[in-house]
Amino acid sequence: MNFIVKRLLWSIPTLLAIVIVGFVLLVYTPGDPVHTVLGISNNEDPLKPPSPYIEKQKKDWEEKLGLNLPLFYVTIQSSALPDTLYRITDKKEKSIVRNLCLTTGQTKVVTDLRNMIGDLKKTWRNEVNQLRPGEKDSLKEQITEISYNIQLLENESDKTKIGELINKLYIATERKEFLGSYDILDRMDKTLHLRTGYDPKVIIPSIRFYKKSRFHQWRFGDGKYSKGIIRGDFGISYVSKEPIRNHIYKNLFWSVLFSGIGILLAYLISIPIGIRSAIHNNSVGEKLVTILLFALYSVPVFFLGTLLQTYLANHQYLHIFEPTGIKPTRGFTPGSNFLGRMWQSLPYMILPIICFTYSSIAFLTRLTKTSVLEVLNQPYITTAKAKGLRFKTIIYKHAFRNALIPLITVFANIFPVLVGGSVIIESIFTIPGMGTEMFSSYFSHNVPVIISVFTLTGIFTVVGFLISDVLYVIVDPRIRK
């Protein structure tokens, strides 16, 4: 019991590390989550007046996704950075503010400048829209140049270049039509030169603590939009805008079912064959079985799947099984229970299960044979034979039990396959499993679903090793020491 408790305690930091890695990958994935959810292109004209509806949607989704919260409970950053930097949800904007603050140390100046750039964009849009058609045509070239320079100014993070752009715009807007923009640029120029020296506080670290953070919301939820991964809620999908659990759990059942049956059958078939091959080592029959298994192992899964569909699920040859899907096209019989539905799905499951099983049989058979042969050469087996024990007792009670260790180790490595499924097999047989979900999520850039499957796979890996540790102790009690 102490051995198992120790393993359980060691698994806690491992699970925490998996959760942290998954969260970091989610946060630092390229792209803007809000733009992805709302389908907003990054190439849209920044000087175009924003839609009030879109702005409202952006704020709502920033709150739902926790983008307006700090990343962790504690942050260590330069004292030159503003306390509210985490509230800037746009990654590009945040990067510009960070670079300006770190290169100048003038936090207030940077904040005021960014606010005035926003005012400049708004004022410039209004001034252009108020021009009469004739005036707009005569000033078209100047308007285009000023608009372009305002975009450069917004995206610039070098203080010197900002000053140059301000001076250039300052001269270009020196007309009665653009006096509003001229006044804002005048204030920006004065603000920029309030302080010219480098502030040494840039190198002084500042430790800040927060009660709420994105990591906290991801783990425990916010009580409003999500319940947190600790309750099985991985957040919201960027594509469907639905909870990720709706994507995962309906597909997880089929992946666990097919992979679980495949793993179980592989062990049930390969262990007896491996033991028999070890007993009759170097016989003609054993060599033929080995050649057959390795020939089968060398067949690619996509080729075997296509072959089975062509000859066993085709009206032109043999239509014994169904080629694709997991249930009748008309649906299950109304009123049928779980067992009844599984019986109706059975013709659709046979061929995929064969594909899930066959490739593991040769490997596990070879591993079983090698392990049993190694144990049969041990001195205690010779002693058991000398005592006159029955051959079956020697094989199954003494030899096989000690040969189980490698098989248990392999089980720990293939256990996470229950979550990941198989992209190839599920695609061939149109199975709505985790492999298919991962494939579609990759091409639709649905990052939260991919990270959620990664996290689940890590959790299943830890669980697989825990199960292996328990089985090690059952098979060989000496391990607990």
C-alpha positions in Angstrom: 0.0 0.0 0.0 2.9 2.4 0.8 4.4 1.8 -2.6 1.1 2.7 -4.3 0.6 5.8 -2.1 4.1 7.0 -3.0 3.4 6.6 -6.7 0.1 8.5 -6.4 1.9 11.3 -4.6 4.6 11.5 -7.2 1.9 11.6 -10.0 0.5 14.9 -8.6 3.5 17.2 -9.6 3.6 15.3 -12.9 0.0 16.1 -13.6 0.5 19.7 -12.6 3.5 20.0 -15.0 1.3 18.6 -17.8 -1.4 21.1 -17.1 1.1 24.0 -17.0 2.7 22.9 -20.3 -0.7 22.6 -21.9 -1.7 26.1 -20.7 1.6 27.7 -21.9 1.1 26.1 -25.3 -2.4 27.5 -25.4 -1.4 31.0 -24.4 1.6 31.4 -26.7 0.2 29.9 -29.8 0.5 32.4 -32.7 -2.7 34.2 -33.6 -5.4 36.3 -31.9 -8.1 34.0 -30.3 -10.8 36.7 -30.4 -10.1 37.4 -34.1 -10.2 33.6 -34.8 -13.5 33.2 -32.9 -15.2 36.2 -34.7 -13.6 35.5 -38.1 -11.9 38.9 -38.2 -9.1 39.2 -40.7 -5.8 40.8 -39.5 -5.5 42.5 -42.9 -8.5 44.8 -42.3 -7.9 48.6 -42.5 -7.1 49.8 -39.0 -8.3 53.3 -39.9 -11.8 51.9 -40.8 -14.3 52.9 -38.1 -14.9 49.8 -35.8 -18.4 48.3 -35.7 -20.0 48.8 -32.3 -21.4 45.3 -32.5 -17.9 43.8 -33.2 -16.4 45.8 -30.4 -19.0 44.5 -28.0 -18.4 41.0 -29.2 -14.7 41.4 -28.7 -15.1 42.5 -25.1 -17.5 39.6 -24.4 -15.1 37.0 -25.8 -12.1 38.5 -24.1 -14.0 38.0 -20.8 -15.1 34.5 -21.8 -11.6 33.4 -22.7 -10.0 35.2 -19.7 -7.8 37.4 -22.0 -8.3 40.4 -19.7 -6.6 38.6 -16.8 -2.9 38.2 -15.9 -1.4 34.8 -16.9 -0.4 33.5 -13.5 -0.9 34.3 -9.8 2.5 35.9 -9.6 4.4 37.9 -12.2 8.0 39.2 -12.1 8.6 41.9 -14.6 10.4 45.3 -15.0 9.2 48.2 -12.9 8.9 50.2 -16.1 6.0 48.1 -17.3 2.6 49.3 -16.3 0.5 47.2 -13.8 -2.3 47.0 -16.3 -0.3 45.6 -19.2 -2.1 42.3 -19.0 -5.4 44.1 -19.9 -4.1 44.8 -23.4 -5.5 41.7 -25.2 -4.1 42.4 -28.6 -0.7 40.7 -28.8 0.8 43.2 -31.3 -0.3 46.2 -29.2 1.1 44.6 -26.0 4.4 43.9 -27.7 4.7 47.5 -28.8 3.9 48.9 -25.4 6.3 46.5 -23.7 9.2 47.4 -26.1 8.7 51.1 -25.7 8.5 50.9 -21.9 11.7 48.7 -21.7 13.7 50.9 -24.1 12.7 54.2 -22.6 11.6 53.5 -19.0 9.0 56.2 -19.4 5.8 54.3 -18.6 3.5 57.3 -18.3 4.8 58.8 -21.6 4.3 55.5 -23.4 0.7 55.1 -22.0 -0.2 58.7 -22.9 1.3 58.3 -26.4 -0.7 55.1 -27.1 -3.9 56.8 -25.9 -3.3 59.8 -28.2 -2.6 57.6 -31.2 -6.1 56.1 -30.6 -7.5 59.6 -30.5 -5.6 60.5 -33.6 -7.1 57.6 -35.6 -10.6 58.5 -34.5 -10.1 62.3 -35.2 -8.5 61.5 -38.6 -11.4 59.3 -39.7 -13.9 62.0 -38.8 -12.0 64.7 -40.6 -11.7 62.6 -43.8 -15.4 61.6 -43.7 -16.4 65.3 -43.3 -14.7 66.3 -46.5 -16.8 67.0 -49.5 -16.4 64.7 -52.6 -14.5 67.4 -54.5 -12.1 68.2 -51.6 -11.5 64.4 -51.0 -10.5 63.9 -54.6 -8.1 66.9 -54.6 -6.5 65.7 -51.4 -6.6 62.0 -52.2 -2.8 61.6 -52.5 -2.2 63.5 -49.3 -4.9 61.5 -47.4 -3.4 58.2 -48.6 0.1 59.2 -47.4 -1.2 60.5 -44.0 -3.3 57.3 -43.5 -0.2 55.2 -44.3 2.0 57.1 -41.9 -0.6 56.9 -39.1 -0.6 53.1 -39.6 3.2 53.1 -39.3 3.0 55.3 -36.2 0.6 52.8 -34.6 2.9 49.8 -35.3 6.2 51.5 -34.4 8.0 50.6 -31.2 11.2 52.7 -31.6 11.1 56.1 -29.9 13.3 57.8 -32.4 11.2 56.6 -35.4 8.0 57.6 -33.6 9.4 61.1 -33.3 10.2 61.2 -37.0 6.8 60.0 -38.0 5.1 62.6 -35.7 7.2 65.4 -37.3 6.3 64.1 -40.7 2.5 63.9 -39.9 2.8 67.3 -38.0 3.7 69.0 -41.3 1.3 67.0 -43.5 -1.7 67.9 -41.3 -1.0 71.6 -41.2 -4.2 72.5 -43.0 -7.5 73.9 -41.9 -9.3 70.6 -42.8 -7.0 68.6 -40.4 -6.6 70.9 -37.5 -7.9 68.4 -35.0 -5.2 65.8 -36.0 -2.6 68.7 -36.0 -3.5 69.5 -32.4 -3.2 65.9 -31.3 0.2 65.5 -33.0 1.3 68.7 -31.4 0.5 67.3 -27.9 2.1 63.9 -28.9 5.3 65.7 -29.8 5.4 67.6 -26.5 4.6 64.4 -24.6 7.4 62.5 -26.3 10.0 65.1 -25.3 8.8 65.5 -21.7 11.6 63.2 -20.6 14.6 62.3 -22.7 16.8 60.4 -20.3 16.9 56.7 -19.8 15.1 55.6 -16.6 17.1 53.1 -14.6 14.0 51.5 -13.1 13.9 49.4 -16.2 16.4 47.0 -14.6 14.6 46.9 -11.3 12.3 43.8 -11.1 8.8 44.2 -9.7 6.8 41.2 -8.1 3.1 41.5 -8.5 0.4 39.1 -7.0 -3.1 38.5 -8.4 -6.1 36.7 -6.9 -7.5 35.8 -10.4 -5.5 34.7 -13.4 -6.0 33.0 -16.7 -4.3 29.9 -15.3 -6.7 29.9 -12.4 -9.7 30.2 -14.7 -8.4 27.4 -17.0 -8.0 25.1 -14.0 -11.0 25.9 -11.9 -13.2 27.9 -14.2 -14.8 31.3 -13.5 -18.2 30.1 -12.4 -19.9 31.8 -15.3 -18.5 30.6 -18.6 -16.4 27.5 -17.7 -16.0 25.0 -14.8 -12.2 24.4 -15.4 -10.3 21.3 -16.5 -10.4 20.0 -12.9 -14.1 19.4 -13.6 -13.6 18.1 -17.2 -14.3 21.5 -18.9 -11.5 22.5 -21.2 -12.9 25.9 -22.3 -14.5 27.1 -25.5 -13.7 26.0 -29.1 -12.5 28.8 -31.4 -14.4 27.3 -34.3 -17.8 26.1 -33.1 -17.9 28.6 -30.1 -19.2 25.6 -28.0 -17.7 24.0 -24.9 -14.7 21.8 -25.9 -16.2 19.0 -23.9 -18.9 18.7 -26.5 -16.2 18.0 -29.1 -14.2 15.6 -26.9 -16.5 13.4 -24.9 -18.8 12.4 -27.8 -15.7 11.3 -29.8 -13.7 10.0 -26.9 -16.2 7.1 -26.4 -15.6 5.7 -29.9 -11.8 6.0 -29.7 -11.7 4.4 -26.3 -14.0 1.6 -27.5 -12.1 0.7 -30.6 -8.6 1.2 -29.2 -9.6 -0.6 -25.9 -11.0 -3.6 -27.8 -7.9 -3.6 -30.1 -5.5 -3.6 -27.1 -7.4 -6.3 -25.3 -7.6 -8.6 -28.3 -3.9 -8.0 -29.1 -2.9 -9.2 -25.7 -5.4 -12.1 -25.6 -4.2 -13.4 -29.0 -0.5 -12.7 -28.8 0.2 -14.1 -25.3 -0.9 -17.7 -26.0 0.8 -17.6 -29.3 4.0 -16.2 -27.8 4.0 -18.8 -25.0 3.4 -21.6 -27.5 6.2 -20.3 -29.7 8.6 -20.3 -26.7 7.7 -23.9 -25.8 8.1 -25.1 -29.4 11.1 -22.8 -30.2 12.8 -23.5 -33.5 10.1 -25.9 -34.6 8.8 -25.7 -38.2 5.3 -24.6 -37.0 6.8 -21.9 -34.8 8.8 -20.5 -37.7 5.8 -20.5 -40.0 3.8 -18.6 -37.4 6.6 -16.1 -37.0 6.9 -15.5 -40.7 3.1 -15.1 -41.0 2.9 -12.6 -38.1 5.7 -10.4 -39.4 4.3 -10.5 -42.9 1.0 -9.2 -41.5 2.9 -6.6 -39.4 4.6 -5.3 -42.5 1.3 -4.5 -44.2 0.5 -0.8 -43.8 -2.8 -0.1 -42.0 -4.2 2.1 -44.7 -3.6 -0.7 -47.3 -5.2 -3.4 -45.1 -8.2 -1.2 -44.3 -8.8 -0.5 -48.0 -8.3 -4.2 -48.8 -10.9 -5.2 -46.2 -13.4 -2.7 -47.4 -12.9 -3.8 -51.0 -13.3 -7.6 -50.5 -15.4 -7.9 -47.3 -17.7 -4.9 -47.5 -18.4 -4.6 -51.2 -21.4 -5.9 -53.1 -19.1 -6.9 -56.0 -17.2 -9.4 -53.8 -18.4 -10.2 -50.3 -20.7 -7.8 -48.4 -20.3 -9.4 -45.0 -19.5 -6.2 -43.1 -20.4 -2.6 -43.4 -17.7 -0.4 -45.1 -18.0 2.9 -43.1 -19.7 4.5 -40.2 -20.6 3.3 -36.7 -24.4 2.8 -37.0 -27.1 2.1 -39.6 -27.7 5.0 -41.9 -31.3 5.2 -40.7 -30.2 5.4 -37.1 -30.7 2.9 -34.3 -34.1 1.2 -33.8 -36.4 3.4 -31.7 -36.5 2.3 -28.1 -33.4 0.1 -28.3 -31.2 0.1 -25.2 -27.4 0.3 -25.0 -26.8 -3.4 -25.7 -29.2 -3.3 -28.6 -27.4 -0.3 -30.1 -24.1 -2.0 -29.7 -25.4 -5.1 -31.5 -26.7 -3.0 -34.4 -23.2 -1.3 -34.5 -21.3 -4.6 -34.5 -21.2 -5.1 -38.3 -19.6 -1.6 -38.6 -17.0 -2.4 -35.9 -15.4 -5.6 -37.1 -13.2 -4.3 -39.8 -11.9 -1.2 -37.8 -11.2 -3.5 -34.8 -9.1 -5.8 -37.1 -7.1 -2.8 -38.2 -6.6 -1.6 -34.6 -5.5 -5.1 -33.5 -3.4 -6.8 -36.2 -0.3 -4.6 -36.1 0.2 -5.1 -32.3 -0.1 -8.9 -32.4 3.3 -9.6 -34.0 5.2 -7.2 -31.7 3.5 -8.5 -28.5 3.9 -12.2 -29.6 7.6 -11.7 -30.2 8.0 -9.9 -26.9 6.1 -12.7 -25.0 8.2 -15.4 -26.7 11.5 -13.6 -25.9 10.5 -13.0 -22.2 9.3 -16.6 -21.7 12.5 -18.0 -23.3 14.7 -15.9 -21.0 12.8 -17.0 -17.9 12.9 -20.7 -19.0 16.7 -20.6 -18.8 16.7 -19.4 -15.2 18.0 -21.8 -12.4 14.6 -21.8 -10.5 12.9 -23.2 -13.6 15.4 -26.1 -13.6 14.8 -26.6 -9.9 11.0 -26.7 -10.5 11.5 -29.3 -13.2 13.7 -31.4 -10.9 11.0 -31.3 -8.3 8.7 -33.1 -10.7 6.2 -30.2 -11.2 3.8 -30.5 -14.1 4.9 -28.7 -17.2 1.8 -26.5 -17.3 2.5 -25.4 -13.7 6.1 -24.5 -14.6 5.1 -22.5 -17.6 2.0 -20.6 -16.4 2.7 -20.3 -12.7 6.5 -19.7 -12.7 7.7 -18.8 -16.1 4.9 -16.7 -17.5 4.3 -14.7 -14.3 7.9 -13.5 -14.3 7.8 -12.8 -18.0 4.9 -10.4 -17.6 7.1 -7.4 -16.7 7.9 -6.4 -20.3 4.3 -6.8 -21.3 3.2 -4.5 -18.5 5.7 -1.9 -19.5 4.4 -1.9 -23.1 0.9 -1.5 -21.8 1.9 1.7 -20.0 3.1 3.1 -23.3 0.1 2.2 -25.4 -2.5 3.1 -22.8 -2.6 6.8 -24.0 -3.7 5.6 -27.4 -7.1 5.3 -25.9 -7.4 9.1 -26.1 -5.5 9.8 -29.3 -7.2 7.2 -31.5 -5.9 6.7 -35.0 -6.3 9.3 -37.7 -5.8 6.8 -40.5 -8.2 4.1 -39.4 -10.8 6.6 -38.3 -10.6 8.4 -41.6 -10.8 5.2 -43.7 -13.9 3.9 -41.8 -15.5 7.3 -41.0 -15.3 6.8 -37.3 -16.1 10.0 -35.3 -13.2 9.5 -32.9 -10.5 11.6 -31.4 -8.2 11.0 -34.4 -10.7 12.5 -36.8 -11.4 15.3 -34.3 -7.6 16.1 -34.1 -7.3 16.0 -37.9 -10.1 18.5 -38.4 -9.0 20.7 -35.5 -5.5 21.0 -37.0 -6.7 22.2 -40.4 -9.3 24.6 -38.8 -6.6 26.0 -36.4 -8.9 25.0 -33.4 -6.0 25.3 -31.0 -8.0 24.7 -27.7 -9.2 21.3 -28.9 -5.7 20.2 -29.8 -4.3 21.4 -26.5 -7.1 19.7 -24.6 -6.4 16.3 -26.3 -2.7 16.8 -25.5 -3.5 17.4 -21.9 -5.9 14.4 -21.8 -3.2 12.2 -23.4 -0.7 13.3 -20.7 -3.2 12.5 -18.0 -3.8 9.1 -19.5 -0.1 8.5 -19.7 0.3 9.1 -16.0 -2.7 6.9 -15.3 -1.1 4.2 -17.5 2.1 4.3 -15.5 0.2 4.1 -12.2 -1.7 1.0 -13.4 1.6 -0.5 -14.5 3.2 0.2 -11.1 0.3 -1.6 -9.4 0.5 -4.5 -11.8 4.3 -4.7 -11.2 3.7 -5.2 -7.5 1.0 -7.8 -8.1 3.2 -9.8 -10.4 6.5 -9.4 -8.4 6.0 -8.3 -4.8 9.8 -7.8 -4.5 9.4 -4.6 -6.5 7.7 -2.7 -3.7 10.9 -3.0 -1.7 
